[in-house]
């Protein structure tokens, strides 16, 4: 009987020596050399060639090396090795998260001492965010990837905001506190000149709005963070129906922003009220006036409203801004002749009941209805 080798695949024959070198905490030169070898091995390998890679042994050791505060070179190579592992061995992501890499990476981004290490930590979090967004959110990953964007070049900024958007796709009720601190940053990113940063910021905000669509207080924090004005600037159009914003966002982002506004307006009458006051109706009118599908005489080739799906998003936003349709039976009773005796009494009673109900309603919906009643031209 031949006993199988511990590391049987060709790419793993040197792993035993590499791991032994990484464990030499009394010889940091040996650790650096072993980490370099491991990074090189992982960078040239494939998932198929690493079928016997000892993930459960390597991951905790690398996380331990990532915490060697006194030696930034070891921390950088450990972070790089973890990033390569997550990339070439997707199955290793669970072990990397389980052994505590996420809070270590977040710490490197929240207290930047070495820019290379911060960038590498961001790359690692991007790899982990696809399968483990909740773990990143739980350990403050959303704020970590967004806090110091201005320190990084454009390419790294794009990665950071894309990672934030991926995390936001996994939001749940327990992540509300993590989201609140990041909202002002995400709203401010809508002003960025880089279109890809704006695209991903919009996607992140849309995920937030959809996750908390029935939680008006959080939606109104978006309003307080400046979402409405930033969004209206991005969806503004000129007389020909073409986008007027200086940031050349994609068509998908344009209608993602409209969907974001309709989601917020549906969940908060206060946001719907502010949208009306801020002039969103003018933008909707211009969009519809230049829509070829509606046979508009002013429609042109530059119009951003071209497909049924896009028209649906525009009409959904318009719907969320309009007052509720009155009850059909009440309208029928109101339309009956006044000399109808019992019918007239019923209509009167129904009208009085409706008035009493309207008078008894308290809250933001009444504010919106009152505003629309005072602006019949807008309706």
N, C-alpha and C positions, 0 to 999 in steps of 0.2 A: 504494500500500500504506500503510495507516494503522498506525502503530506503537502497540500497546496501552499504555495508561497503567500506570505502576508500581502505583498503588493505584486500581483501577477501581471498586470498590463505593462507594456513597454514604457509608457509615459510615467508610470508610478514607481519604477525600480529605484529611483533616487529619493523617494519621499521619506523613507525611514531615516536616511541621513539628514535630510532637510529638517525634519521634525526634531531630531536630536539636537541639531544646531540651534533651532529656535528656543529650545528649553534651557540653553546655557545662559542663565541669567547673571552668571558671574563673568561672562565674556560677551559683551555687547557687539564686539566686532564679528564674532561668529554668528550672532543673531542677525546682524545686518546682512551678512553674506548669505545666510540661509533664506532670509526673506526675499532677497534679490533673486535667488534661484527659484523660489516658489513662484514669484511673480512672472518670471520668464517662462516657467513651465506652464502655468495657467494661461498665459497670453497666446501660446502657440498650440494649445490643446483643444480638443472638441469634447462634447459631452460623451460621445461614444468611446473615446480613448481614455476616459476617466471613470470607467464603470466601477472600479474598486477603490476610488478615492475615499480616504477615511474622513468623511465630512465631520462626523461627531467628535473626532479627535482634534482636527485642525481648527475648526471654528472657535471653540473656547480659548484655544491657545492664541489665536490671532486677536481675539477680543481683549485678552489679557495684555498683549503687546501694544494694542491700541491705547491702553491706559498708562503707558510709560511716559509720564509728563516731562521727565527730565531729558528725554531723548526724542526730539521731533522727527529725526530721520527714521527711527524705528516705528514711530506712530504713523508716519506717512506710508511706509512700505506695508505695514499691517493693514491700513485702510485700503491701499491699492490691491493687496491680495484678496481681501474680502470682496472688493468690487469685482475683480476678475472671477472669483468663485461664484458670486451671484449671477454673473453674466453667462459663464460657460456651463455652470451647473445649476439650473433653476431650482432643482430639488434641494439645494443647500440653503435657500433663502429662509426656510422655516427654522433651520438650525441656527443660522446667523442671528435671526430675531430672538429665538429662544435663549440664546446664550448672552444676550444683553448688548448687542452691537448698536441698536437704535438709539438708546439714550446717550451712548458714547459719541455717536456721530452728531447727534443734535447739540451736544455740549460744544463740539468743535466749531459749530456754526453760530452758536449764540455768544461765544466768547472767542472771537477770532484773534489768535496770536500768530498763526502761520497760514498765509493765504493759500499755499499749495495744499496743506492738510485740509483746510476748509473746502476747497474745490473738490478734493478727492472724497470727502465725506458727503458732499452734495451728490456726486456721481453715484456713490453707494446707495444713498437714500432713494435716488431715482430708480435704481434697479429693484429695490425692495418694495417700492410703493405700489407696484402693479398687483402683487399677490397679498401684500400685508398692509393695506392703507390704514386699517384700524390700529395696528400696533404703532405706526408712525404718529397718528393723531393722539393716541393715548399718552405718548411721551413728548408731546409738544412739537412734533415734526413740522406742522403747518407754519407756525411762527418761526421755527428755526430756518426753514428754507427761504423765507421772505424777508427776514429782519435786516440783512445787510446787503441787499442787491447791488447797491451802488459801488460796493467794493469789487465787484466782479465784472469781467468783460461781457459783451453782449451775448456771446454764445452760452456762457454760464448762466446769465440771467434768464435766458430762454429755458434752459434746463430746469432752473429753480421754479419758475412759474408753471411750467408743464407738470412738474412733480406736485406742486400745490393743487393743480386741477385734478390730477389723478387721485390724490388723497381725498379731495372734496367729493369725489364720486362715491366714496365709501362712508360718508357721514351718517351718523345715527343720533338718537336722542342723547346719548351719553357724551357726545362730543361738542355740545353747545358752547361750553366755556372755552374750548380750544379755538372755536371759530370766531368768537366775539373779538378777541384781541387781533385777529388777522384781517377783519373786515375793512378797517381804514386803509391798510396797505393795499389790499386788493382793489378797492375803489380808486385809490390814487394811481394804480397801474394803468387804469383806463386812459390816462393822459400821456402815457409813454409814446415816444415817436416810433418805436419798433413795433411793427404790426404783429409779429408773432407773440411778443409779450402781451399785447392787448388781447389777441385771440384767446390765449390761455387764461388770462385774468377774467375775461368774460365767461369762459367755460366754467371756471372755478366758482364764480358768483352765481351762475345759473344752477350749478349743483347745490350750492348753499340754499338758494331760494326754493328749489324743488324739495330739498330735504326738510325744510322748515316752513313749507307753504301754509300750514295751519297754525303757525306760531307768530302772531302779529307783532309782539314785542321785538323779536329778533329781526323780522323783516324791516321794522321801523328803525332798527340800528343801521341797516343798510342806507336808509334814507338820511339818517344823521351823519353817516360817513361820507355823504356827498354823491351817492349813486345817481340820483335823478338828474342832476345837472350834467354829470359826466356822460351818462347814457344818452341824454338828449342831444348833446354835441356830436356823439358818434353816429346817431341815426338821422341827423339833419340832412336834408336834401335841397337841391336847387330847383328852379322852376321847370327844368327839363326832366326832373325825376331822378337825377344822378346824385350820388352821395356827395355831400359838401364838406365832410370832415377832412382835415389835413392828414389824418392817419389812414393809410390805405388798408383798411381791414378787409378780410374776405367776406364774400356774400353770406357764407355760413355764420360768421360772427355777427354780421349785421342783423340777421334774423334771430340769432341766438340772443342778442341784446333786446330785441322786441319781445321775444318769449320771456326773457327775464323780467321785463317791465310788466307784462301781463300777469305773470305769476305773482309778483309783488302786489300789484293792484287788486288781484283776486283775494289775497290774504289779508290786505290792510286797506280799509277805506281811506285812511289818512294819506297813504301813498297815492291812491287814485286821485284824491283831492289835489295833492301837490302836482301830480302830472298834468292835470287839467289847468291848474293855475300857471304852470310853467310853459304851456303852449304846445303840448304834444298833439293836440287836435290839428294844428297847422301842418305838422309833419304827416299825419295820417291822411289829411286831405290831399296834400301834394302827391303822396304815394298812389292814392286811388285815382287822382286826376290824370296821372301819367301811366295808368295800367292798361296795356293793350288788350288784356283779356276782358276788360269791361267795355271795350270799344271806345275808350276815351279819345276825344279828338286831339288832345295834347300829348298823347303817348309818343315816346321817342325811343330810339335804339339804346339810349343811355340809361333808361329807367332800371332801377334795381328791383322792381316788382315784376317778375316774369313768369312764375310758375304757380300752380294751384296751391302748393304747400306754403309758399311765401304769402300768398293772398290769405290763406287760412290764419297764419300768425298775425297778420295785420288786423283782420276782422276779429280775432280773439281779443286783441288788446282793446279794440274799439268796444267790444261787448263788455269787457270788464270795467270800462269807464262810464257806461250808460247806467241810468237808474233801472231798478227792477221793473219788469213788466207787471202792470196791475192785474189783479185777479180777474179772470174771465167772467165769472158769474157776477161779480160786482159791477163790471162794465156793462153786462147785459141788463141788469136791473136798473142801472142809471139811465139806460137808453129807452126805457119804457115810458109811455105817455104819463104825464103827471096827474091826469084825471082818473087814473085806473084804480082808485080806491085802495084795495089791499095791496096791489102791486106798487102803488105810489108809496104806501106806508112802508112796504118792504124795502123799497129803494131808499126811502128816507132813513129807515132804521139801519140799512146796510151802510149808507153814507156816513151816518153818525158813528157807527161802530168802527168804520175805517178811519174816521177822523180821530176817534178816541185812541185807536191802536197807534196811529201815527204820532199822536201827542204823547203816548206813553213810551215810545221808543226813545232810548237815550244812548248816545254814543257817537262814534265817528261816522256811521252810516247816515245819520241825520245831517251831519255837517256836509257830507258829499251831496245829499239830495237837495239841501238848501242852496248849496252853491250852484247846482245845475238849474234849480228853479229860478235863480237870479240871473242866469245867463242863457236865456232861451236860444239865442243865436248860436251858441256853442253846441247845444244839443241838435 
